Amino acid sequence: MLFRLTEPALRPIRRFLPDLGGIDISPIILLLILFFLRQFLLTTVAPLVV
């Protein structure tokens, strides 16, 4: 079940990453993308709402 929830977000990232010998860093990349997206939205959109 967890695989079905996370795979749509992780699959595109896995396509661009090189094979690292069985180490999957796509969850780390996804977390970094989400962090930067959150920071971007908080600094650009939030001031417009308030």
PyMOL commands that set and color helices and strands:
alter all, ss='L'
color gray80, all
select helices_A, chain A and resi 2-16+26-44+46-49
alter helices_A, ss='H'
color red, helices_A
deselect
rebuild
show_as cartoon
